[in-house]
Amino acid sequence: MRRLGRKLNRRYFPTANTSRGRAQDRARVAGGQDHEVQYEAEKERVSKSKVKETVKKVGNSRKKVEANLEK
């Protein structure tokens, strides 16, 4: 790896736009990001506060959040 201060080599720092990164991001609900909370609330037809509560309760796994909201 090159020394600091020089241009960073992309080989060592891949971009976040890999297919693996996108899939992992879609598998989670970011409770602090309004657009993700809004999307999940509209999808499950519940309030945004209910989605935020659920994320705090069960974690940020999209499957767990959706399963808990369906109850």
C-alpha positions as CSV (number, residue, x, y, z in Angstrom):
1,M,0.0,0.0,0.0
2,R,1.2,3.5,-0.8
3,R,2.3,5.9,1.9
4,L,-0.2,8.5,3.2
5,G,-0.2,11.8,1.2
6,R,0.0,10.0,-2.1
7,K,-2.9,9.1,-4.3
8,L,-4.8,6.1,-2.8
9,N,-4.9,3.0,-4.9
10,R,-8.5,1.9,-5.7
11,R,-7.4,-1.8,-5.5
12,Y,-7.0,-1.5,-1.7
13,F,-10.1,0.7,-1.2
14,P,-13.0,-0.6,-3.3
15,T,-16.0,1.6,-3.8
16,A,-19.2,0.9,-1.9
17,N,-21.1,0.3,-5.1
18,T,-20.2,-3.4,-5.3
19,S,-23.1,-5.8,-5.6
20,R,-22.3,-7.2,-2.2
21,G,-22.5,-3.8,-0.6
22,R,-25.8,-3.0,-2.1
23,A,-27.4,-6.3,-1.1
24,Q,-26.2,-5.9,2.5
25,D,-27.5,-2.3,2.6
26,R,-30.9,-3.4,1.3
27,A,-31.1,-6.1,4.1
28,R,-31.1,-3.3,6.7
29,V,-33.3,-0.5,7.8
30,A,-31.4,2.6,8.8
31,G,-33.6,4.0,11.6
32,G,-31.8,7.3,11.6
33,Q,-32.4,8.0,7.9
34,D,-35.8,9.5,7.2
35,H,-36.2,8.3,3.7
36,E,-35.6,4.6,4.7
37,V,-38.1,5.0,7.6
38,Q,-40.6,6.7,5.4
39,Y,-40.3,3.9,2.7
40,E,-40.8,1.1,5.3
41,A,-43.7,3.0,6.9
42,E,-45.5,3.4,3.6
43,K,-44.7,-0.2,2.6
44,E,-46.1,-1.7,5.8
45,R,-48.8,1.0,6.2
46,V,-47.8,2.1,9.7
47,S,-46.5,5.3,11.2
48,K,-42.8,6.4,11.0
49,S,-42.6,6.3,14.8
50,K,-43.8,2.7,14.8
51,V,-41.0,1.8,12.4
52,K,-38.4,3.6,14.5
53,E,-39.7,1.8,17.7
54,T,-39.5,-1.5,15.9
55,V,-35.9,-0.9,14.7
56,K,-34.9,-0.1,18.3
57,K,-36.7,-3.2,19.6
58,V,-35.6,-5.9,17.1
59,G,-32.5,-4.4,15.4
60,N,-32.0,-3.1,11.9
61,S,-32.5,-6.4,10.0
62,R,-35.2,-5.6,7.4
63,K,-36.7,-9.2,7.7
64,K,-37.0,-8.8,11.5
65,V,-38.5,-5.4,11.2
66,E,-41.1,-6.4,8.6
67,A,-42.0,-9.6,10.5
68,N,-42.5,-7.6,13.7
69,L,-44.6,-4.9,12.0
70,E,-46.9,-7.6,10.5
71,K,-47.9,-8.9,13.9
